[in-house]
Structure formats: structure tokens, C-alpha cells
Amino acid sequence: MEIYITTNNEGFLTGYSKSECMPGKKIVINDNDVFFQRGFASYKYLGNQLIFDEEKEKEFQHNKTLQEAMPSAEEQLLTTQEALVELFEQNTKLEQQLIDTQLAMVDMYEANL
């Protein structure tokens, strides 16, 4: 099978297509090659061959794991909103405590008159 590949400055694949693309290099590859089951960005085009780079694959897997572990922007926003609601409620309670304290002080002052 013929595929067309594009590479970056280091020779790592940035994409591939079964139809002709420009700029692209035409290569011949077996239909059952493991290339089609792996992430293409872990391959380097070197000496007219596709070379699988295990270190690059580990790096991709590590980055993928980190991204999946990070909360989404929606989750971060929800957490922030919940924290703000909690702070607002605490502030309201403190304001009420301050008012109650001030009223108690007025009552004590008036009792001493």
C-alpha cells in the first residue's frame, strides 16, 4: 500500500494520508504493518524507512496521562464557583455575628446607664 507522510524538522511524522498530499513523501508499507495500530507521531522517517521511537511513544503516553489527570476547564470553573459560594456564605454568617455582637454591646451599654 502507498501512503504519503509529512514530517517535522527532526524527521518525526506529523501526519499521513492514503491519498496524495503536498508536501508529502510517498512510501510503500504493508497493509498489516503495526504502524497502523500505533500512534504515527512516534515514528521517524530515516533512510527511506519508518522507525518506531519507543522513547517518543513513552513521552506521548506520559503527556496523555497527565492531561487526563488534570481537571477540565469546566470542572475547574465549577470548583471555583463552589468555593466562591462557600466564601459568600461564610461572609454572610460573619456579618450576622458582627451585628449580633454590636447589638449585645448596645444592650450592655444601655443596661449600665
C-alpha positions in Angstrom: 0.0 0.0 0.0 1.2 3.5 -0.7 0.9 6.3 1.9 2.1 9.8 1.9 3.8 11.2 5.0 4.7 14.6 6.3 7.5 15.1 8.8 8.9 17.8 11.1 12.4 19.1 11.1 13.6 16.2 13.3 12.1 13.6 10.9 9.1 12.6 13.1 5.9 12.1 11.3 3.3 14.9 11.6 0.7 13.1 9.5 0.0 10.6 6.9 -2.6 10.0 4.2 -3.6 7.3 1.8 -4.2 9.9 -0.9 -1.5 12.1 -2.3 -0.8 15.3 -0.3 1.7 18.1 -0.7 4.2 18.4 0.8 4.5 14.7 1.4 6.7 11.8 0.7 5.3 8.7 -0.9 6.3 5.4 0.8 5.2 1.8 0.4 4.0 0.0 3.5 2.3 -3.4 4.2 -1.4 -3.1 4.9 -0.9 -5.1 8.1 2.0 -3.1 9.4 1.9 -2.3 13.1 2.3 1.4 12.0 -1.5 1.5 11.6 -2.1 0.4 15.2 0.4 2.7 16.8 0.5 6.5 17.1 2.0 7.7 13.9 3.8 10.6 15.7 6.1 8.1 17.4 7.6 7.2 14.0 10.6 8.8 12.5 11.3 8.8 8.7 15.0 7.9 8.4 16.8 6.5 5.4 13.6 5.8 3.5 12.3 3.8 6.5 9.8 4.3 9.2 11.5 3.8 12.6 9.4 3.4 15.7 10.8 5.5 18.6 9.9 3.9 21.9 11.1 6.9 23.9 8.8 9.2 21.9 5.9 6.9 22.5 6.6 6.8 26.2 6.7 10.6 26.2 3.3 10.8 24.4 1.8 8.3 26.9 3.2 10.2 29.8 1.7 13.5 28.5 -1.6 11.8 27.8 -1.7 10.5 31.3 -1.0 14.0 32.7 -3.7 15.6 30.5 -6.3 13.0 31.6 -5.4 13.6 35.3 -5.9 17.3 35.0 -9.4 18.5 35.6 -11.2 20.1 32.6 -11.8 23.8 32.4 -15.5 23.1 33.2 -14.5 21.2 36.3 -12.1 23.9 37.4 -14.8 26.5 36.9 -17.3 24.5 38.9 -14.9 24.0 41.8 -14.1 27.8 41.8 -17.8 28.7 41.8 -18.5 26.3 44.7 -15.6 27.8 46.7 -17.0 31.3 46.0 -20.4 30.3 47.2 -18.9 28.9 50.4 -16.9 32.1 51.0 -20.1 34.2 50.4 -22.0 32.1 52.9 -19.2 32.3 55.5 -19.0 36.1 54.9 -22.8 36.4 55.5 -22.5 34.4 58.8 -19.6 36.6 59.9 -21.6 39.8 59.1 -24.6 38.4 61.2 -22.2 37.6 64.1 -20.8 41.1 63.9 -24.4 42.6 64.0 -25.3 40.3 66.9 -22.2 41.4 68.8 -22.8 45.0 68.2 -26.4 44.7 69.4 -25.2 42.8 72.6 -22.8 45.7 73.3 -25.5 48.3 72.9 -27.7 46.3 75.3 -24.8 46.1 77.8 -24.2 49.8 77.5 -27.8 50.7 78.0 -28.1 48.3 81.0 -25.2 50.2 82.7 -26.9 53.6 82.3 
